[in-house]
Amino acid sequence: MHLPSVVLVQHLHAGAGPGPAPGLPLLATAALYVAVAAAGLLLAPLLTRITGRARSRRIVLSVLALAYAGLLAAMTARDEVGVAVLAAALAAIAVGMASALRGAAGDQAVAGAAVLVVQASFVGTTDGLAHLFVVSAHLVAAAIWLGGVLHLAIVATRRPDRWMLAGGIRRFTPYALGSALALAGTGVVLLVFHNVGLAALTSTGFGALVLTKGVLLVVAGMLGLAHRRAADRAGLRRRPVLLRIEAGVLSSALGCAAVLTGIADPQPVVSLAAPGLSVVRLGDADPVALFVVSTARDRGLLQLAGDESLRVFDRVEGRAHDLDPGDVLPVGLVDSKAALEVTSGSSTATVRLPATAPTPVTARDSITADQTGWMRYQLGRALAVQTYGAHASANVACAALGSRADGVGLGRALRAAGVRRVSVVSDRTSRAHALLRGLREAGVAVVHDAMTLVLASGASDARAALTRVAGRGEAADRSVRAIYLAPWLLDGSLLSMSSALRLPPVTVAAPVDPMSPVADRFRADLISAGGGVAPSLAGLLGYLSVAEAGSAAAPALSLYAATPVGFLPGVLDAWHQHRTDGWFANGTLVATTNAIPLSHDCTPLST
């Protein structure tokens, strides 16, 4: 299963809403809790051993039965339940009503149990058998407690029946106590199942309802204890009143439960979408994605993977920073977590983000040359681990080949295209020197006035060079006819300049296939992770280190042209959808050469 496109999209692209898809539909929610009340009232005579043929009880039970039948009929008309389920539910209700009229406690209990079973058959759960068992236990406990108290409260309204009340209360007390404990226990388990933490209980409407329901249950328990322990005459006189209040409080708790069932679970402020990649929810603001990698016991690097700028206060270091998408920031760690205060607009959250352990990159100098590239490699690997579910060692087409071998491959491709002389923009780093040495070994001369330009610099210098070529700087160079990028400049943010500026043809050398199906998945996962980090060679190599671990393919280099996506003109365009998740906005890469074999003398990436 393609996890990031499922998990991350749910976290990041569901809009600014506070949670996922809502819970049960309105009719199903109402039917569920009407069934709970009706089933509890049917079970009560068996538990209290008071048949309770009081007219008021039959009226209450009739109202509940008619309401339940009406709700199921409406759900059947809307194709939410089948006709067979409707028939089974109506049969159970009919048996229960007939038994109630006769006062047969056993038959009523069977009918009540049948109502709960039928209800569970169309409510169900998608969270597994354990979750279904806990939900069922929670509903049964609620039915027993509410039904028993409501039954006793109705019995207490008739003076001739009050002499039976003491015995009924005594017999029902163990069931009431067990139900209260079961409700509390299963309620806590359900909160754990749905990842509702303490912060959500105190900061969300969902949490307020949970706390309100808990308080109502505590109040009901105290009222039950009060009237069960009544011994003097005054206490016995108050018992019917206390029973009615307890029934009302429990009914209110049931109403809170119905509202909870029909709304979405609150999402935690921080959720882990991939190793080291956390999604932070900031109130009404859009969620933001932050990636943290540890570099030492108490130090790490933070990258903004989201596509909106924000302000981060490092509570360990005591410093504030403004981050743009893709920016990398050193942060302090405590227990392998970054303690941050994250602000987007007017929304702020104080969070602790877990850091992932880094994967060493030992041989490809184009990755380790800068901090941003190293972080992109780590993020690509983390996304692949989330997708493929494995921490695999890497030997991706000997992807750790150095820049000298890349230069030889680039030089051979240039010569095959008839290019013998190039001008170079270099940042004079070791990787640039190695690339130029490879070019010369392949027979390509490096001069100052060639019409073919090779960029072998960092990303910022490359952007400046492209701006000059486009004629937007004081030192505009209009003699350039073709531009070639070093492999480490396979970067979506840089390639996007080819469509933003009127540039000569831009071609990038790549030691891996950036248009393969796995690379397509890498770009999709990167967008799902927030869209703030552009696709790059470093990120793709990190992704491939897991996705194609153990690959023994011979190392090769190809040239890819940065090409805008063609759109259909006029009205024809209105009926076509165009992908915008390529290597740059409204553009993609097109192979212009066959794969050029590279030297086999390479060191695999280590893990």
C-alpha positions as CSV (number, residue, x, y, z in Angstrom):
1,M,0.0,0.0,0.0
2,H,1.2,3.4,-0.9
3,L,1.2,4.9,2.6
4,P,2.4,8.5,2.2
5,S,-0.2,9.2,-0.5
6,V,-2.8,7.9,2.0
7,V,-1.5,9.0,5.3
8,L,0.1,12.2,4.4
9,V,-2.6,13.4,2.1
10,Q,-5.1,12.8,5.0
11,H,-2.9,14.9,7.3
12,L,-1.9,17.7,5.0
13,H,-4.5,18.1,2.2
14,A,-7.8,17.7,4.0
15,G,-8.0,21.5,4.3
16,A,-7.9,23.5,7.5
17,G,-10.5,21.4,9.2
18,P,-9.8,20.0,12.6
19,G,-10.1,16.3,11.8
20,P,-10.7,13.5,9.3
21,A,-14.0,12.4,7.9
22,P,-16.8,12.6,10.4
23,G,-18.2,9.6,12.3
24,L,-21.6,7.8,11.9
25,P,-24.3,9.6,9.8
26,L,-27.0,11.4,11.8
27,L,-29.7,8.7,11.4
28,A,-27.3,5.9,12.3
29,T,-26.2,7.8,15.4
30,A,-29.7,8.4,16.5
31,A,-30.7,4.7,15.9
32,L,-27.7,3.5,17.8
33,Y,-28.5,5.3,21.0
34,V,-32.3,4.8,20.8
35,A,-31.5,1.1,20.5
36,V,-29.2,1.3,23.6
37,A,-32.0,2.9,25.6
38,A,-34.7,0.4,24.4
39,A,-32.5,-2.6,24.9
40,G,-31.5,-1.5,28.4
41,L,-35.2,-1.1,29.3
42,L,-35.9,-4.6,28.0
43,L,-33.0,-6.1,29.9
44,A,-33.9,-4.4,33.2
45,P,-36.7,-6.6,34.5
46,L,-34.4,-9.7,34.4
47,L,-31.6,-7.8,36.2
48,T,-33.9,-6.2,38.9
49,R,-36.4,-9.1,39.1
50,I,-39.2,-6.6,39.0
51,T,-41.5,-7.2,36.0
52,G,-42.6,-3.6,35.9
53,R,-45.9,-3.8,34.1
54,A,-46.5,-0.2,34.9
55,R,-48.3,1.7,32.1
56,S,-45.7,4.5,32.1
57,R,-43.0,2.0,31.4
58,R,-44.9,0.6,28.4
59,I,-45.4,4.1,27.1
60,V,-41.7,4.9,27.3
61,L,-40.8,1.6,25.7
62,S,-43.4,2.1,22.9
63,V,-42.0,5.5,22.1
64,L,-38.5,4.1,21.9
65,A,-39.6,1.2,19.8
66,L,-41.5,3.4,17.3
67,A,-38.6,5.8,17.1
68,Y,-36.1,3.0,16.4
69,A,-38.4,1.4,13.8
70,G,-38.9,4.8,12.1
71,L,-35.1,5.5,12.0
72,L,-34.4,2.1,10.5
73,A,-37.1,2.6,7.9
74,A,-35.6,5.9,7.0
75,M,-32.1,4.4,6.7
76,T,-33.5,1.6,4.6
77,A,-35.2,4.1,2.2
78,R,-31.7,5.8,1.9
79,D,-30.0,2.5,1.2
80,E,-28.0,2.8,4.4
81,V,-29.2,-0.6,5.7
82,G,-30.7,-3.6,3.9
83,V,-34.3,-4.8,4.1
84,A,-33.2,-8.0,5.9
85,V,-31.6,-5.9,8.7
86,L,-34.8,-3.8,9.0
87,A,-36.9,-7.0,9.2
88,A,-34.7,-8.5,11.9
89,A,-34.8,-5.3,14.0
90,L,-38.6,-4.9,13.7
91,A,-39.0,-8.6,14.7
92,A,-36.8,-8.1,17.8
93,I,-38.7,-4.9,18.8
94,A,-42.1,-6.7,18.2
95,V,-41.0,-9.6,20.4
96,G,-39.8,-7.2,23.1
97,M,-43.1,-5.2,23.1
98,A,-45.2,-8.4,23.3
99,S,-43.0,-9.7,26.2
100,A,-43.3,-6.3,28.0
101,L,-47.1,-6.5,27.7
102,R,-47.1,-10.0,29.3
103,G,-44.4,-9.0,31.8
104,A,-42.1,-11.9,30.7
105,A,-38.7,-10.8,32.0
106,G,-36.7,-13.5,30.2
107,D,-38.3,-12.9,26.8
108,Q,-37.7,-9.2,27.1
109,A,-34.0,-9.8,27.9
110,V,-33.7,-11.9,24.8
111,A,-35.4,-9.3,22.7
112,G,-33.1,-6.6,24.1
113,A,-30.0,-8.6,23.4
114,A,-31.3,-9.2,19.8
115,V,-31.8,-5.4,19.3
116,L,-28.1,-4.8,20.3
117,V,-26.9,-7.6,18.0
118,V,-28.9,-6.3,15.1
119,Q,-27.7,-2.7,15.7
120,A,-24.1,-3.9,15.8
121,S,-24.5,-5.7,12.5
122,F,-25.0,-2.5,10.5
123,V,-23.0,-0.1,12.6
124,G,-19.9,-2.3,12.7
125,T,-16.3,-0.9,12.7
126,T,-13.4,-0.7,10.3
127,D,-10.8,-0.7,13.0
128,G,-10.5,-4.4,13.7
129,L,-12.1,-7.0,16.0
130,A,-10.5,-5.6,19.1
131,H,-12.1,-2.2,18.5
132,L,-15.4,-3.8,17.8
133,F,-15.3,-5.8,21.0
134,V,-14.5,-2.7,23.1
135,V,-17.3,-0.7,21.4
136,S,-19.7,-3.5,22.0
137,A,-18.8,-3.8,25.6
138,H,-19.2,0.0,26.0
139,L,-22.7,0.0,24.5
140,V,-23.8,-3.1,26.5
141,A,-22.6,-1.4,29.8
142,A,-24.4,1.8,28.8
143,A,-27.6,-0.1,28.1
144,I,-27.6,-2.0,31.4
145,W,-26.9,1.0,33.6
146,L,-29.3,3.4,31.8
147,G,-32.0,0.8,31.3
148,G,-31.9,-0.5,34.9
149,V,-32.0,3.0,36.4
150,L,-34.8,4.1,34.1
151,H,-36.8,1.0,34.9
152,L,-36.4,1.5,38.7
153,A,-37.3,5.2,38.3
154,I,-40.5,4.3,36.5
155,V,-41.3,1.6,39.2
156,A,-40.8,4.2,41.9
157,T,-43.5,6.5,40.4
158,R,-46.3,4.0,41.4
159,R,-46.9,3.9,45.2
160,P,-48.1,0.2,45.1
161,D,-44.8,-0.9,43.6
162,R,-42.5,1.0,45.9
163,W,-42.4,-1.9,48.4
164,M,-40.5,-3.8,45.7
165,L,-38.0,-1.0,45.1
166,A,-35.5,-1.8,47.8
167,G,-35.1,-5.4,46.7
168,G,-34.8,-4.3,43.0
169,I,-32.1,-1.8,43.9
170,R,-30.2,-4.3,45.9
171,R,-30.2,-6.8,43.1
172,F,-29.3,-4.2,40.4
173,T,-26.5,-2.6,42.3
174,P,-23.8,-5.1,41.2
175,Y,-24.8,-4.7,37.6
176,A,-24.8,-0.9,37.9
177,L,-21.3,-0.9,39.6
178,G,-20.0,-3.3,36.9
179,S,-21.5,-1.2,34.1
180,A,-19.9,2.0,35.5
181,L,-16.5,0.4,35.7
182,A,-16.9,-1.1,32.2
183,L,-17.9,2.3,30.8
184,A,-14.9,4.0,32.4
185,G,-12.5,1.3,31.3
186,T,-13.7,0.9,27.7
187,G,-14.0,4.7,27.4
188,V,-10.3,5.1,28.2
189,V,-9.4,2.3,25.8
190,L,-11.4,3.9,23.0
191,L,-9.6,7.2,23.5
192,V,-6.4,5.3,23.1
193,F,-7.7,3.6,20.0
194,H,-8.5,6.9,18.5
195,N,-5.3,8.6,19.6
196,V,-7.1,11.2,21.7
197,G,-4.5,12.6,24.1
198,L,-4.7,14.8,27.2
199,A,-4.1,17.9,25.1
200,A,-7.1,17.1,22.9
201,L,-9.3,16.7,25.9
202,T,-8.6,20.2,27.1
203,S,-8.3,22.0,23.8
204,T,-11.0,20.7,21.5
205,G,-14.8,20.5,21.4
206,F,-14.5,16.8,21.1
207,G,-12.5,16.7,24.3
208,A,-15.0,19.0,26.1
209,L,-17.8,16.6,25.2
210,V,-15.7,13.6,26.5
211,L,-15.1,15.4,29.8
212,T,-18.7,16.5,30.1
213,K,-19.8,12.9,29.6
214,G,-17.3,11.7,32.2
215,V,-18.5,14.3,34.7
216,L,-22.2,13.2,34.1
217,L,-21.3,9.6,34.7
218,V,-19.5,10.5,38.0
219,V,-22.5,12.5,39.1
220,A,-24.8,9.6,38.2
221,G,-22.6,7.2,40.2
222,M,-22.7,9.5,43.2
223,L,-26.5,9.8,43.0
224,G,-26.7,6.0,42.7
225,L,-24.5,5.6,45.8
226,A,-26.6,8.1,47.7
227,H,-30.0,6.4,47.2
228,R,-28.6,2.9,47.5
229,R,-27.2,3.7,50.9
230,A,-30.4,5.4,52.2
231,A,-31.3,3.9,55.5
232,D,-33.4,6.4,57.4
233,R,-36.9,7.5,56.6
234,A,-35.9,10.8,55.0
235,G,-33.4,9.0,52.7
236,L,-36.0,6.5,51.7
237,R,-38.5,9.2,50.8
238,R,-35.9,10.9,48.6
239,R,-35.0,7.7,46.8
240,P,-37.6,8.0,44.0
241,V,-36.5,11.6,43.3
242,L,-32.8,10.6,43.3
243,L,-33.6,7.7,40.9
244,R,-35.3,10.0,38.5
245,I,-32.4,12.5,38.6
246,E,-30.0,9.7,38.1
247,A,-32.0,8.5,35.0
248,G,-32.0,12.1,33.7
249,V,-28.2,12.5,34.2
250,L,-27.5,9.1,32.5
251,S,-29.8,10.1,29.6
252,S,-27.8,13.4,29.3
253,A,-24.6,11.3,29.2
254,L,-26.1,9.2,26.5
255,G,-26.9,12.3,24.5
256,C,-23.2,13.4,24.8
257,A,-22.2,10.0,23.6
258,A,-24.5,10.3,20.6
259,V,-22.9,13.6,19.6
260,L,-19.4,12.2,20.0
261,T,-20.3,9.2,17.8
262,G,-21.5,11.6,15.0
263,I,-18.5,13.9,14.9
264,A,-14.9,13.4,13.9
265,D,-12.3,12.4,16.3
266,P,-9.9,15.3,17.2
267,Q,-6.5,15.0,15.6
268,P,-3.5,15.3,17.8
269,V,-1.4,18.4,17.6
270,V,1.6,16.4,16.4
271,S,1.3,13.2,14.3
272,L,4.2,11.2,12.9
273,A,3.8,10.8,9.1
274,A,7.2,9.1,8.4
275,P,10.4,8.6,10.4
276,G,11.3,12.1,11.6
277,L,8.5,13.8,9.6
278,S,5.9,15.3,11.9
279,V,2.6,17.0,10.9
280,V,1.8,19.9,13.3
281,R,-1.8,21.2,13.4
282,L,-2.0,24.9,14.3
283,G,-5.7,25.6,15.1
284,D,-7.4,27.2,12.1
285,A,-4.2,27.4,10.1
286,D,-3.2,24.7,7.6
287,P,-1.1,21.8,9.0
288,V,2.6,22.1,8.6
289,A,5.2,19.3,8.0
290,L,8.6,19.5,9.8
291,F,11.4,17.0,9.3
292,V,14.0,16.4,12.1
293,V,17.2,14.4,11.9
294,S,19.6,14.0,14.8
295,T,23.2,14.8,14.2
296,A,24.5,14.3,17.8
297,R,23.0,13.3,21.1
298,D,21.7,16.8,21.8
299,R,21.9,18.4,18.3
300,G,19.8,18.0,15.1
301,L,18.7,19.6,11.9
302,L,15.1,20.8,11.2
303,Q,13.7,21.2,7.7
304,L,10.4,22.8,6.8
305,A,8.8,20.3,4.5
306,G,5.6,22.3,4.2
307,D,4.9,25.0,1.5
308,E,4.1,27.9,3.8
309,S,6.6,30.0,5.7
310,L,6.5,30.0,9.5
311,R,8.3,31.1,12.6
312,V,10.0,28.6,14.9
313,F,11.3,29.2,18.4
314,D,13.8,26.7,19.6
315,R,13.1,26.3,23.3
316,V,16.3,24.4,23.9
317,E,18.5,27.0,22.3
318,G,16.3,29.9,23.2
319,R,16.4,31.4,19.6
320,A,13.7,32.2,17.1
321,H,14.0,31.8,13.3
322,D,11.8,32.5,10.3
323,L,11.7,29.5,7.9
324,D,10.8,29.4,4.3
325,P,9.8,26.1,2.6
326,G,12.8,23.8,2.3
327,D,15.0,25.7,4.8
328,V,17.2,23.8,7.1
329,L,17.9,24.9,10.7
330,P,20.2,23.5,13.5
331,V,18.1,22.8,16.6
332,G,18.8,21.5,20.1
333,L,17.4,18.0,21.1
334,V,16.3,16.7,24.4
335,D,15.7,12.9,24.6
336,S,15.9,12.8,20.8
337,K,13.1,15.4,20.4
338,A,13.1,19.0,19.2
339,A,11.3,21.3,21.6
340,L,9.8,24.0,19.5
341,E,7.2,26.7,19.5
342,V,5.7,26.9,15.9
343,T,3.8,29.9,14.7
344,S,1.9,30.3,11.4
345,G,0.0,33.5,11.1
346,S,-1.9,34.0,14.4
347,S,-1.8,30.3,15.3
348,T,0.9,28.9,17.6
349,A,1.6,25.4,19.0
350,T,4.2,24.2,21.5
351,V,5.4,20.8,20.4
352,R,8.1,18.2,20.8
353,L,9.0,16.6,17.5
354,P,10.8,13.2,17.5
355,A,14.0,13.1,15.4
356,T,15.0,10.2,13.2
357,A,18.5,8.7,13.2
358,P,20.5,9.7,10.1
359,T,21.7,7.3,7.4
360,P,25.4,7.9,6.6
361,V,26.2,8.8,3.0
362,T,29.8,7.9,2.5
363,A,30.8,8.3,-1.1
364,R,28.6,10.6,-3.2
365,D,30.2,14.0,-2.8
366,S,27.3,15.8,-4.6
367,I,25.0,14.8,-1.6
368,T,27.3,15.4,1.3
369,A,28.7,18.7,-0.1
370,D,26.0,20.8,1.6
371,Q,23.6,20.5,4.5
372,T,20.4,21.0,2.5
373,G,21.3,18.1,0.1
374,W,22.1,15.8,3.0
375,M,18.7,16.6,4.6
376,R,17.0,16.0,1.3
377,Y,18.6,12.6,1.1
378,Q,17.4,11.8,4.6
379,L,13.9,12.9,3.8
380,G,13.7,10.9,0.6
381,R,14.8,7.8,2.6
382,A,12.3,8.4,5.3
383,L,9.4,8.7,2.8
384,A,10.5,5.5,1.1
385,V,10.7,3.7,4.5
386,Q,7.1,4.8,5.1
387,T,6.0,3.6,1.7
388,Y,7.9,0.3,1.4
389,G,8.0,-0.5,5.1
390,A,11.6,-1.5,5.3
391,H,15.0,-0.2,6.3
392,A,17.0,-1.6,3.5
393,S,20.7,-1.2,2.8
394,A,21.5,0.5,-0.5
395,N,23.4,-0.3,-3.6
396,V,21.3,1.6,-6.1
397,A,23.1,1.3,-9.5
398,C,26.3,2.1,-7.7
399,A,24.7,5.5,-7.1
400,A,27.7,6.6,-4.9
401,L,29.9,7.2,-7.9
402,G,31.7,10.5,-7.5
403,S,31.6,13.6,-9.6
404,R,34.7,12.6,-11.7
405,A,32.8,9.7,-13.2
406,D,29.8,11.9,-13.7
407,G,32.1,14.4,-15.6
408,V,33.4,11.7,-17.9
409,G,29.8,10.6,-18.7
410,L,28.7,14.2,-19.3
411,G,31.7,14.8,-21.5
412,R,31.0,11.7,-23.6
413,A,27.4,12.9,-24.1
414,L,28.5,16.4,-25.1
415,R,31.0,15.0,-27.7
416,A,28.2,12.7,-29.0
417,A,26.1,15.9,-29.5
418,G,29.0,17.6,-31.3
419,V,30.1,19.8,-28.4
420,R,33.9,20.1,-28.0
421,R,34.2,23.4,-26.0
422,V,32.2,24.6,-23.0
423,S,32.3,27.5,-20.6
424,V,31.9,26.6,-16.9
425,V,30.4,28.3,-13.9
426,S,32.1,26.7,-10.9
427,D,32.1,27.2,-7.2
428,R,35.6,25.7,-6.9
429,T,34.6,22.9,-4.6
430,S,36.1,19.5,-4.7
431,R,33.0,18.1,-6.5
432,A,33.3,20.9,-9.2
433,H,37.0,20.2,-9.7
434,A,36.3,16.5,-10.0
435,L,33.5,17.1,-12.6
436,L,35.8,19.4,-14.7
437,R,38.6,16.8,-14.6
438,G,36.1,14.2,-15.9
439,L,35.0,16.5,-18.7
440,R,38.6,17.1,-19.8
441,E,39.3,13.3,-19.7
442,A,36.4,12.8,-22.0
443,G,37.9,15.3,-24.5
444,V,35.9,18.4,-23.8
445,A,37.8,21.6,-23.5
446,V,36.9,24.2,-20.8
447,V,37.2,27.7,-22.2
448,H,35.8,31.2,-21.4
449,D,33.9,32.1,-24.6
450,A,32.1,28.9,-25.6
451,M,28.4,29.1,-26.5
452,T,27.6,26.0,-24.4
453,L,27.5,26.6,-20.6
454,V,28.1,24.0,-17.9
455,L,27.0,24.9,-14.4
456,A,29.0,23.1,-11.8
457,S,28.3,25.3,-8.8
458,G,26.0,25.4,-5.8
459,A,22.3,26.1,-6.3
460,S,22.4,29.8,-5.5
461,D,25.4,30.5,-7.9
462,A,23.6,28.5,-10.5
463,R,20.4,30.6,-10.1
464,A,22.5,33.8,-10.4
465,A,24.2,32.4,-13.6
466,L,20.8,31.6,-15.2
467,T,19.5,35.0,-14.4
468,R,22.5,36.6,-16.1
469,V,22.0,34.4,-19.1
470,A,18.4,35.5,-19.3
471,G,19.5,39.1,-19.5
472,R,18.2,40.1,-16.0
473,G,21.6,41.1,-14.5
474,E,24.1,43.7,-15.3
475,A,26.5,41.1,-16.8
476,A,24.0,39.6,-19.2
477,D,25.4,37.0,-21.5
478,R,23.3,36.6,-24.6
479,S,25.8,34.4,-26.5
480,V,24.9,31.2,-24.6
481,R,23.0,28.7,-26.8
482,A,22.7,25.7,-24.5
483,I,23.0,25.1,-20.7
484,Y,24.0,21.9,-19.0
485,L,23.6,21.3,-15.3
486,A,25.9,19.1,-13.2
487,P,24.0,16.1,-11.7
488,W,23.7,17.6,-8.2
489,L,21.8,20.5,-9.8
490,L,18.9,18.0,-10.6
491,D,16.7,20.2,-8.4
492,G,13.1,21.1,-9.0
493,S,13.5,24.6,-7.6
494,L,16.3,25.3,-10.0
495,L,14.7,23.7,-13.0
496,S,11.6,25.8,-12.6
497,M,13.7,28.8,-13.7
498,S,13.7,27.4,-17.2
499,S,10.0,28.1,-17.5
500,A,10.0,31.3,-15.6
501,L,12.9,32.9,-17.6
502,R,13.4,32.9,-21.4
503,L,16.4,30.6,-21.3
504,P,18.2,28.6,-23.9
505,P,17.6,24.9,-23.7
506,V,18.4,23.5,-20.2
507,T,19.7,20.0,-19.9
508,V,20.7,18.1,-16.7
509,A,22.9,15.1,-16.3
510,A,21.5,12.4,-14.1
511,P,23.2,9.2,-12.8
512,V,19.8,7.7,-12.1
513,D,16.5,7.7,-14.1
514,P,14.4,10.7,-12.7
515,M,11.5,9.6,-14.9
516,S,11.2,6.0,-13.7
517,P,8.0,4.8,-12.0
518,V,9.8,4.8,-8.6
519,A,10.9,8.4,-9.2
520,D,7.3,9.3,-10.0
521,R,6.3,7.8,-6.7
522,F,9.1,9.7,-5.0
523,R,7.8,13.0,-6.4
524,A,4.2,12.1,-5.4
525,D,5.3,11.3,-1.8
526,L,7.3,14.5,-1.6
527,I,4.2,16.5,-2.6
528,S,2.1,14.6,0.0
529,A,4.7,15.4,2.6
530,G,3.9,19.1,2.3
531,G,5.2,20.3,-1.0
532,G,7.8,22.6,0.5
533,V,10.9,20.6,-0.6
534,A,11.5,20.4,-4.3
535,P,12.5,17.1,-5.9
536,S,16.2,16.7,-6.2
537,L,18.9,14.1,-7.0
538,A,19.8,13.9,-3.3
539,G,16.2,13.2,-2.3
540,L,15.7,10.7,-5.2
541,L,18.9,8.8,-4.2
542,G,17.7,8.6,-0.6
543,Y,14.3,7.3,-1.8
544,L,16.0,4.7,-4.1
545,S,18.3,3.5,-1.3
546,V,15.2,1.9,0.1
547,A,12.9,1.4,-2.9
548,E,15.5,-0.4,-5.0
549,A,17.8,-1.7,-2.3
550,G,20.2,-4.3,-3.6
551,S,20.0,-3.3,-7.2
552,A,23.0,-4.5,-9.1
553,A,22.4,-2.4,-12.3
554,A,25.5,-1.1,-14.0
555,P,26.0,2.6,-13.3
556,A,25.1,4.9,-16.2
557,L,24.4,8.6,-16.9
558,S,21.8,10.1,-19.2
559,L,20.9,13.7,-20.2
560,Y,17.4,15.1,-19.6
561,A,16.0,18.2,-21.1
562,A,13.9,20.5,-18.9
563,T,10.8,20.8,-21.1
564,P,7.5,22.7,-20.4
565,V,4.3,20.7,-20.5
566,G,2.4,21.4,-23.7
567,F,-1.2,22.6,-23.2
568,L,-4.0,22.3,-25.7
569,P,-5.2,25.7,-26.9
570,G,-8.6,27.3,-26.4
571,V,-11.7,25.3,-25.6
572,L,-9.9,21.9,-26.1
573,D,-7.8,22.6,-23.0
574,A,-11.0,22.8,-20.8
575,W,-11.6,19.1,-21.2
576,H,-8.1,17.9,-20.3
577,Q,-6.3,17.6,-17.0
578,H,-2.6,18.2,-16.9
579,R,-0.3,16.9,-14.2
580,T,1.7,19.6,-12.3
581,D,3.7,17.3,-10.1
582,G,6.7,16.9,-12.4
583,W,10.2,18.0,-11.6
584,F,9.1,21.6,-11.8
585,A,5.8,23.5,-12.2
586,N,4.2,23.0,-15.7
587,G,7.3,21.1,-16.9
588,T,9.0,17.8,-16.9
589,L,12.2,16.1,-18.0
590,V,12.7,14.3,-21.3
591,A,15.6,12.0,-22.0
592,T,17.8,13.3,-24.8
593,T,20.5,10.6,-24.8
594,N,20.8,6.9,-24.2
595,A,22.3,5.7,-21.0
596,I,26.1,6.2,-21.0
597,P,28.0,3.6,-19.0
598,L,30.1,4.8,-16.2
599,S,33.1,3.4,-14.4
600,H,32.3,0.3,-12.2
601,D,34.8,1.4,-9.6
602,C,32.4,2.7,-6.9
603,T,31.5,2.4,-3.2
604,P,27.9,1.6,-2.4
605,L,26.0,3.9,-0.1
606,S,26.2,2.7,3.4
607,T,23.4,2.5,6.0
